[in-house]
Amino acid sequence: MKNFIYCTTTAKGEQSFYLRTQGTKYFLFAQAFRRSNKDVFGQGISLFELRKLKKHCSYSVRHTAEKLPAYIRYIEQEYDILIMETTKRKKLNRQNRKRFADDYFNEETA
């Protein structure tokens, strides 16, 4: 299932950003209202499409896109879920290293 970032206007002059993954909605952060952010994130945008925004949109959209990975990493740690590809690869590498170390020490002691 794809992961989507979207924003809603919660109060006058404030936008809240959310992450929807695996059918669950997670709050990321709130910031001052920007029309360009509403245009881009209002309908929702996938994490894959987010990389394309860093070059083509306004300053506020680029700045918001740069803030998102830190908040997503926090959600991953807090709720113990895997969202970003780098986190998935990192966890797989840790499992492989642990498996290699276990095999190595089992052969040494035998």
Secondary structure, 3 states (H helix, E strand, C coil): CCCEEEEEEEECCEEEEEEEECCEEEEEEEEECCHHHHHHHCCCEEHHHHHHHHHHCCHHHHHHHHHHHHHHHHHHHHHCCCCCHHHHHHHHHHHHHHHHHHHHHHHHHC
